[in-house]
Amino acid sequence: MIMNNQTVITQFFLLGLPIPTEHQQLFYVLFLAMYLTTVLGNLIIIILIILDSHLHTPMYVFLSNLSFSDLCFTSVTMPKLLQNMKSQDTPISYVACLTQMYFFNVFGSLEIFLLVVLAYDRYVAICLPLQYSSIMSPNLCVCLVVLSWVFTVFYAMFHTLLLARLSFCKNNVIPHFFCDISALLKLACSDIYINELMMLIWGGFLLIISLLLIIVSYVQIVSSILRISSTRAIHKLFSTCGSHLSVVSLFYGTIIGLYLCPSANNSTEKETAMSLMYTVVTPMLNPFIYSLRNRDMKEALIRVLCKKKISF
Ligand SMILES: *[C@@H]1O[C@H](CO)[C@@H](O)[C@H](O)[C@H]1NC(C)=O
């Protein structure tokens, strides 16, 4: 698959996961099950929130957007990964590869924005409960969601266009299971200085600012709950904020490790395994951690199911 310097590469091969052939079948079933769980879990949340009028509050609107984003985020990579596990050596065209990278960045950064918006929503709900409905007006909710979309669409476009300038000539085997921006940069034969610089500046800016906003929100929440200092409040704190923060740290930990300190883990196998964490595991866990553990959500599920039974 090594071509000479003159040929322009029109397709890539994804090497997939570093799994020994004898375990390929087992992992195929495992990933298929994880993908179906993610799709089903997130779909249930979106449908529940649409159907149940008790859940038409800002937090649930953001949660359903997060579920939608999770659903799309895994669907960008998983079907191709599953197809690749069945039949290795299926090429992916240059355009398809860049498209995958584009949508991966759109939904990846949308996820980050929504996590920030959710943290802010919880901050207002817990620290400023009396002003909640006037601050979190329907207009502001729509505004926050639309702004997140606009920013992520342009952010991903910017990185994709920067990558499209590069030429690929020698190696077209991507040692990854999807068209990852940093894996593609390693294959380019033109100068990637600008790309790396922009990724570091903009990616770092996005990650650090969003992480700071999330941390500030939760610090405010924790300190306001500790001031009440009843055991029930503290229990509530640990059950909601603890689970939110565990998803946030899993998501941010792997992304920061992969994109901002790429030299720290130069083994591609380790990188691939780490990117499984935020491409497969977090979108699968998000619906369970943010929504399905929630009492309102369980009640809504029961209401919706009972209504269906009655109408039968
Ligand atoms: C996302 O948020 C917007 C704006 O608040 C809302 O109108 C829309 O229904 C939400 N989308 C989903 C899939 O829930």
The ligand as an SDF file (V2000), in Angstrom:
LIG
                    3D

 14 14  0  0  0  0  0  0  0  0999 V2000
  -32.6140   21.0090   21.5270 C   0  0  0  0  0  0  0  0  0  0  0  0
  -32.8580   22.2940   22.0440 O   0  0  0  0  0  0  0  0  0  0  0  0
  -33.7240   23.0880   21.2860 C   0  0  0  0  0  0  0  0  0  0  0  0
  -33.7150   24.5090   21.7990 C   0  0  0  0  0  0  0  0  0  0  0  0
  -34.0180   24.6290   23.1590 O   0  0  0  0  0  0  0  0  0  0  0  0
  -35.0840   22.4250   21.2810 C   0  0  0  0  0  0  0  0  0  0  0  0
  -36.0280   23.2210   20.5850 O   0  0  0  0  0  0  0  0  0  0  0  0
  -34.9650   21.0680   20.6220 C   0  0  0  0  0  0  0  0  0  0  0  0
  -36.1870   20.3730   20.6810 O   0  0  0  0  0  0  0  0  0  0  0  0
  -33.8800   20.2270   21.2870 C   0  0  0  0  0  0  0  0  0  0  0  0
  -33.5810   19.0760   20.4500 N   0  0  0  0  0  0  0  0  0  0  0  0
  -33.8020   17.8190   20.8300 C   0  0  0  0  0  0  0  0  0  0  0  0
  -33.4010   16.7380   19.9170 C   0  0  0  0  0  0  0  0  0  0  0  0
  -34.3070   17.5680   21.8800 O   0  0  0  0  0  0  0  0  0  0  0  0
  1  2  1  0
  1 10  1  0
  2  3  1  0
  3  4  1  0
  3  6  1  0
  4  5  1  0
  6  7  1  0
  6  8  1  0
  8  9  1  0
  8 10  1  0
 10 11  1  0
 11 12  1  0
 12 13  1  0
 12 14  2  0
M  END
$$$$
